[in-house]
């Protein structure tokens, strides 16, 4: 196993969770002797110092695919690995045609796709009667030719990696003939723990924002975005202050995400205005984007973590895994459906979505119960103990080797003659 060509919709790790995941995976694979080249858009690659990140397309339309295929052939990878989440490709559909185009161009390297999300979005072409579109989707999917959500991408892949149970279950239910190609590769915390004493971390998380050293700090971590439930969290914090005036809320993260785009400044100002309107000045701090080391230091110095997502939290959340790894007792909103490992009280405390009163009540309960906070924190550490980037890289390498062997067997060709596109 020598080289992987990773197709990525974008590559701005500081602004996109999937890109951050890809960057961390590449680093871990490097340590195992597996090199990688990222094939992405010219805009995404511009200004990066990594020569192995190549801007080969202007966007993700059909006219861009020939250049991508030519680059894959020129790179001669052992494996082609697509990192797929619809939003990272601007919800463009052309990438769905990549598998048959690669094969038509004579690329024999096996194709692996990581399905970061699935089961919520479908292609709806303009100008085509809905009835005709539905008939076409059903016809092709029933025959195993394509998938109604991702076209040829899944059906044309040699292996499908899923990072969460929702995507895995949806694929198995909709495309049962692909079950043998499914491989689970769980997510990992997206921030490493910085070695620091608890006392130093606590002092820093308070003194930095002019808060009393005995303040009780609740922290949110991740991109600030309207779907993350920040407005509900601010109202919950207002309620907590009525009985626990020493409580403070720390929002760790910025608004500069690819998902929010040009609305980032508007949302940042909106949150500041809401903080003032609710009378929370001095009790809430918004850090903006901070380096990973800084984020780890601040998380290590807080008392409770919170993820109040409007749609509920799942185990595909790298920020949840980061909080658990840092030993924080976490309060999060209940997803639907509920993943087995997220049963209330096992590793997190769950409240209903958009429920400010429920959040406030749970915060107050945990702040008053150090024993429960410690139990939850330890449970989170135990849960994430075996979720490491070296283990994830090993799992990827095993999948790569398996699909390479399957492809060699299918074509009855020697490795040296087969390798590459």
Secondary structure, 3 states (H helix, E strand, C coil): CCEEEEEECCCCCCCCHHHHHHHHHHHHHHHCCCEEEEEEEHHHHCCCCCCCEEEEECCCCHHHHHHHHHHHHHHCCCEEEEEECHHHHCCCCHHHHHHHHHHHCCCCCEEEEEECCCCCCCCCCCCCCHHHHHHHHHHHHHCCCCECCCEHHHHCCCEEEECCHHHHHHHHHHCHHHHHHEEECCCCCCCCCCCCCHHHHHHHHHHCCCCCCCCEEEEEECCCCHHHCHHHHHHHHHHHHHHCCCEEEEEEECCCCCCCHHHHHHHHHHHHHHHHHCCCCCCEEECECCCHHHHHHHHHCCCEEEECCCCCCCCCCHHHHHHHHCCCEEEEECCCCCCHHHCCCCCCEEECCCCHHHHHHHHHHHHCCHHHHHHHHHHHHHHHCCCCHHHHHHHHHHHHHHHHHHHHHHHCCCHHHHCCC
